Amino acid sequence: MISKSLKVPELNLQLEALLRRIPEQHPAREKVISEYKKRSAGFKGEERLFYYLSFLEPKKYWIFHDLRLSNGSQFFQIDALLLTANFGLILEVKNWTGTLIFSPHFQQVIRIHNDKEEGFPDPISQARHQTNQFRNWLGLNGFPDIPLEFLVVISHPSTIIKAETDPLQISKVVLHSHHLLSKMNGIENKFPQEKTDSKEIRKLCRTLLKKHIPAQSDILEHFNVSAEEILTGVSCPKCTSLPMIFHWGKWHCPMCLFSSPLAHEAAVQDYFRLIKQSITNSEFRSFTHIPSPYTASRLLSRMNLSFKRNKRHRIYEKSPEQ
């Protein structure tokens, strides 16, 4: 069963929000675009993998996407974790295109794409490290040691995979996503005996979900963008122009004439992702260009946001699942 489903990573959503609200001529804009393209490609690779994982028997496999766990002093990230009563499997997913040349001697991958040669850290070493970290995590959290395997999944089907040396050894752990199911048949045959029972597996699944800690990023600081440089106003859902105008209970776009009663909700989420994870009536009015505190209060209350009170007013907060 899918114990932790595949969702668009929060960092991707932060980058989308920043691209909507960073000025066109800002010196950091090209870096933001480059990072967004890279992150989006990575997520597309995980989506391709998700298609093949959906064919696994749900009563036999517990599947976790995008886990971030702590070993006590540091965090480690797992693209996909598959658990059974017999073994665990860690998948490192890469959406690289072009030609990949694995160089075990230098522990790197050389990618040739559009006549350009680039070097990347060796994903085999990354996957092995994640496996060791997860094995340590099991012990730290009181779970018995189970057999663990890892694979590096190249999600783009047209990518050419080569190896400088030991191609047979590389092929044992590196594969295209469409070969994953047949590869897993071999792993199942390797571990025919159950190492734990379903009760222990369910306990492990609950602990994984409880211990998962989503990455938090101050994206403005990362790209050296100040909060004062962020474009304010409600963005048009149709043409993305800023700002829309609120009149008679609806937001109206002066550019394409589109109207919506709920367009401010996306603006609030942009605020949460870029500025801070709480907002007051005054901050909402400043960000959305609404002059009336009564109108602002009505719109915020209809969003079903959690809130707390200080001595003077409500402070609305981002929900954990948002």
Wavefront OBJ file of the C-alpha trace (Angstrom):
o trace
v 0.000 0.000 0.000
v 1.053 3.616 -0.446
v 1.950 4.641 3.107
v 3.360 8.039 2.108
v 2.060 9.248 -1.223
v 3.907 11.180 -3.887
v 3.312 14.935 -3.613
v 4.886 17.979 -5.190
v 7.780 18.861 -2.846
v 7.367 22.020 -0.787
v 10.569 23.459 -2.265
v 9.081 23.161 -5.765
v 6.008 25.067 -4.591
v 8.225 27.718 -2.996
v 10.114 28.139 -6.271
v 6.843 28.481 -8.194
v 5.679 31.170 -5.777
v 8.984 33.006 -6.048
v 8.860 32.975 -9.847
v 5.401 34.554 -9.698
v 6.618 37.318 -7.431
v 10.232 38.100 -8.201
v 10.675 41.104 -10.546
v 11.578 40.236 -14.141
v 14.882 42.121 -13.946
v 15.959 40.789 -10.558
v 19.557 39.454 -10.711
v 18.527 36.206 -8.968
v 15.701 35.359 -11.371
v 17.783 33.211 -13.732
v 19.118 31.184 -10.801
v 15.568 30.646 -9.564
v 14.464 29.490 -13.022
v 17.424 27.083 -13.274
v 16.724 25.596 -9.839
v 13.024 25.270 -10.596
v 13.722 23.408 -13.848
v 16.102 21.041 -12.071
v 13.662 20.340 -9.234
v 10.729 19.912 -11.623
v 12.699 17.401 -13.691
v 13.488 15.440 -10.527
v 9.828 15.299 -9.565
v 8.844 14.164 -13.071
v 11.282 11.305 -12.633
v 9.592 10.285 -9.394
v 6.216 10.466 -11.146
v 7.467 8.048 -13.803
v 8.675 5.708 -11.082
v 5.325 5.973 -9.273
v 3.600 4.516 -12.348
v 5.611 1.292 -12.109
v 5.353 1.075 -8.326
v 1.571 1.190 -8.655
v 1.697 -2.342 -10.109
v 3.121 -3.823 -6.911
v 0.850 -5.953 -4.772
v -0.588 -3.517 -2.168
v -0.937 -6.152 0.566
v 2.709 -7.089 0.219
v 4.487 -3.740 -0.124
v 4.450 -0.596 2.002
v 5.664 2.309 -0.124
v 7.005 5.650 1.106
v 7.865 8.543 -1.207
v 10.256 11.340 -0.257
v 11.183 10.471 3.324
v 13.406 12.764 5.372
v 14.652 11.241 8.612
v 17.147 12.129 11.320
v 19.842 9.834 12.659
v 20.247 12.055 15.708
v 22.753 14.555 14.379
v 22.021 14.800 10.642
v 19.164 14.318 8.212
v 19.085 11.950 5.265
v 16.592 11.844 2.402
v 15.174 8.789 0.621
v 13.418 9.205 -2.731
v 11.429 5.992 -2.307
v 11.414 3.266 0.336
v 9.731 -0.097 -0.221
v 9.138 -2.351 2.772
v 8.069 -5.979 2.896
v 8.162 -8.595 5.627
v 11.234 -10.036 3.869
v 13.384 -7.001 3.025
v 13.548 -3.261 2.485
v 14.489 -1.551 -0.782
v 15.780 2.016 -1.149
v 15.449 3.721 -4.521
v 17.539 6.703 -5.606
v 15.765 8.293 -8.582
v 17.509 10.328 -11.284
v 15.798 11.993 -14.218
v 19.007 12.550 -16.166
v 18.889 12.655 -19.956
v 21.577 12.130 -22.594
v 24.410 9.649 -22.075
v 25.568 8.673 -18.587
v 29.025 7.225 -18.017
v 29.519 5.737 -14.559
v 33.083 6.075 -13.299
v 33.477 3.895 -10.173
v 37.153 4.789 -9.799
v 36.358 8.496 -9.332
v 32.904 7.895 -7.801
v 31.191 10.179 -10.248
v 28.888 10.143 -13.263
v 29.778 11.965 -16.457
v 26.770 13.165 -18.407
v 27.006 14.089 -22.093
v 23.977 16.057 -23.252
v 23.683 18.462 -26.199
v 27.448 18.190 -26.747
v 28.077 19.361 -23.187
v 29.968 17.238 -20.656
v 29.141 17.516 -16.938
v 30.188 15.678 -13.810
v 27.805 14.622 -11.023
v 28.268 12.832 -7.687
v 27.950 9.068 -7.957
v 24.315 8.103 -7.195
v 25.430 4.563 -6.312
v 27.479 5.962 -3.445
v 24.522 8.170 -2.473
v 22.135 5.217 -2.400
v 24.601 3.103 -0.425
v 24.997 5.927 2.102
v 21.227 6.289 2.466
v 20.938 2.537 3.014
v 23.553 2.642 5.773
v 21.822 5.638 7.342
v 18.468 3.867 7.302
v 20.003 0.758 8.849
v 21.365 2.931 11.665
v 17.973 4.633 11.994
v 16.247 1.279 12.482
v 18.590 0.460 15.342
v 18.239 3.871 16.960
v 14.453 3.517 16.921
v 14.382 0.012 18.364
v 13.605 -1.969 15.206
v 15.367 -5.211 14.274
v 17.848 -5.279 11.437
v 16.224 -6.375 8.161
v 17.882 -7.112 4.815
v 18.252 -3.871 2.863
v 18.929 -3.447 -0.830
v 19.288 -0.324 -2.955
v 18.864 0.571 -6.606
v 19.565 3.649 -8.698
v 16.631 4.222 -11.042
v 17.127 6.285 -14.195
v 13.617 7.426 -14.932
v 14.039 8.846 -18.432
v 13.585 5.904 -20.841
v 15.841 7.243 -23.611
v 18.866 7.867 -21.390
v 21.898 5.816 -22.427
v 23.730 4.164 -19.523
v 27.406 3.233 -19.854
v 30.222 2.291 -17.487
v 33.961 2.999 -17.702
v 34.688 -0.276 -15.868
v 32.685 -3.158 -14.390
v 29.554 -2.733 -16.546
v 28.122 -5.979 -15.154
v 28.523 -4.777 -11.578
v 27.012 -1.377 -12.424
v 24.040 -3.038 -14.122
v 23.196 -4.873 -10.901
v 22.251 -1.629 -9.155
v 21.541 0.858 -11.978
v 18.536 0.447 -14.251
v 15.769 2.222 -16.136
v 12.453 2.515 -14.322
v 10.683 0.229 -16.802
v 13.005 -2.616 -15.700
v 12.242 -2.134 -12.012
v 9.498 -4.746 -11.647
v 11.544 -7.523 -13.213
v 14.533 -6.534 -11.067
v 12.393 -6.754 -7.967
v 11.408 -10.313 -8.835
v 15.073 -11.213 -8.474
v 15.309 -9.428 -5.109
v 12.212 -11.284 -3.876
v 13.833 -14.587 -4.858
v 16.982 -13.537 -2.985
v 15.021 -13.074 0.259
v 12.341 -15.797 0.370
v 12.037 -15.876 4.177
v 10.034 -13.410 6.255
v 12.206 -11.462 8.697
v 9.369 -9.726 10.545
v 5.596 -9.902 10.832
v 2.841 -7.575 9.654
v 2.345 -6.147 13.165
v 5.971 -5.033 13.345
v 5.810 -3.654 9.807
v 2.746 -1.561 10.670
v 4.530 -0.238 13.756
v 7.526 0.669 11.598
v 5.269 2.425 9.095
v 3.645 4.510 11.836
v 7.063 5.457 13.201
v 8.354 6.456 9.763
v 5.404 8.786 9.227
v 5.806 10.242 12.708
v 9.562 10.746 12.342
v 9.414 12.216 8.824
v 10.497 15.864 9.001
v 9.810 17.941 5.854
v 12.671 20.156 4.785
v 12.273 23.818 5.685
v 13.964 26.373 3.466
v 14.280 30.141 3.755
v 14.080 30.511 0.023
v 14.487 34.292 0.001
v 17.722 34.076 1.976
v 18.942 31.246 -0.273
v 18.614 33.422 -3.397
v 19.528 36.682 -1.661
v 16.096 38.214 -2.228
v 14.647 40.579 0.379
v 10.991 40.429 1.420
v 10.634 44.050 0.301
v 11.491 43.020 -3.273
v 8.641 40.495 -3.492
v 5.782 41.645 -5.727
v 2.570 41.954 -3.754
v -1.045 41.722 -4.840
v -3.329 38.884 -5.901
v -2.163 37.096 -9.036
v -4.681 36.331 -11.771
v -5.228 32.534 -11.985
v -5.728 32.843 -15.744
v -3.044 35.228 -17.037
v -0.848 35.512 -13.873
v -0.739 39.315 -14.015
v -0.557 41.393 -10.830
v -2.527 42.810 -9.119
v -6.190 41.868 -9.297
v -8.755 44.288 -7.878
v -11.325 43.289 -5.268
v -14.811 44.647 -5.946
v -18.287 43.438 -4.953
v -17.043 40.147 -3.490
v -14.812 39.125 -6.394
v -11.281 39.617 -7.647
v -11.140 41.163 -11.121
v -8.169 41.098 -13.468
v -7.764 44.410 -15.370
v -5.643 42.662 -18.024
v -7.755 39.676 -19.141
v -11.026 40.561 -17.330
v -11.110 37.201 -15.529
v -12.870 37.234 -12.150
v -12.766 34.920 -9.145
v -14.038 35.063 -5.550
v -11.163 32.904 -4.250
v -8.047 34.216 -5.984
v -6.692 35.591 -2.691
v -6.228 32.059 -1.339
v -3.270 31.431 -3.654
v -1.773 34.760 -2.575
v -1.954 33.698 1.067
v -0.174 30.437 0.229
v 2.517 32.435 -1.605
v 2.913 34.541 1.537
v 3.266 31.424 3.695
v 5.873 29.945 1.359
v 7.936 33.078 0.859
v 7.556 35.418 3.832
v 6.527 33.463 6.932
v 4.087 30.754 7.991
v 1.635 33.066 9.707
v -0.268 36.187 8.679
v -2.256 38.883 10.456
v -5.175 40.915 9.138
v -2.862 43.884 8.635
v -0.261 41.796 6.779
v -2.982 40.242 4.617
v -4.301 43.698 3.662
v -0.827 44.945 2.824
v -0.033 41.883 0.705
v -3.357 41.705 -1.183
v -4.026 45.476 -1.426
v -7.335 45.347 0.461
v -8.013 48.552 2.416
v -10.840 47.293 4.640
v -9.951 45.287 7.775
v -13.520 43.960 7.890
v -13.324 42.604 4.341
v -9.910 41.107 5.104
v -11.253 39.435 8.259
v -14.160 37.923 6.336
v -11.923 36.535 3.577
v -9.404 35.077 6.040
v -12.079 33.449 8.188
v -13.550 31.705 5.146
v -10.214 30.023 4.404
v -10.549 27.750 7.464
v -7.027 28.565 8.610
v -5.977 27.699 12.119
v -5.284 30.754 14.258
v -4.189 31.953 17.652
v -4.870 35.218 19.411
v -2.530 37.747 20.889
v -3.781 40.690 22.951
v -5.107 42.593 19.950
v -5.818 40.337 16.979
v -5.797 36.925 15.365
v -2.677 35.412 13.866
v -3.601 32.977 11.081
v -1.231 30.064 10.535
v -0.299 27.740 7.729
v -1.744 24.274 8.244
v 0.813 21.411 8.411
v -0.680 19.650 5.336
v -0.612 22.806 3.182
l 1 2 3 4 5 6 7 8 9 10 11 12 13 14 15 16 17 18 19 20 21 22 23 24 25 26 27 28 29 30 31 32 33 34 35 36 37 38 39 40 41 42 43 44 45 46 47 48 49 50 51 52 53 54 55 56 57 58 59 60 61 62 63 64 65 66 67 68 69 70 71 72 73 74 75 76 77 78 79 80 81 82 83 84 85 86 87 88 89 90 91 92 93 94 95 96 97 98 99 100 101 102 103 104 105 106 107 108 109 110 111 112 113 114 115 116 117 118 119 120 121 122 123 124 125 126 127 128 129 130 131 132 133 134 135 136 137 138 139 140 141 142 143 144 145 146 147 148 149 150 151 152 153 154 155 156 157 158 159 160 161 162 163 164 165 166 167 168 169 170 171 172 173 174 175 176 177 178 179 180 181 182 183 184 185 186 187 188 189 190 191 192 193 194 195 196 197 198 199 200 201 202 203 204 205 206 207 208 209 210 211 212 213 214 215 216 217 218 219 220 221 222 223 224 225 226 227 228 229 230 231 232 233 234 235 236 237 238 239 240 241 242 243 244 245 246 247 248 249 250 251 252 253 254 255 256 257 258 259 260 261 262 263 264 265 266 267 268 269 270 271 272 273 274 275 276 277 278 279 280 281 282 283 284 285 286 287 288 289 290 291 292 293 294 295 296 297 298 299 300 301 302 303 304 305 306 307 308 309 310 311 312 313 314 315 316 317 318 319 320 321 322
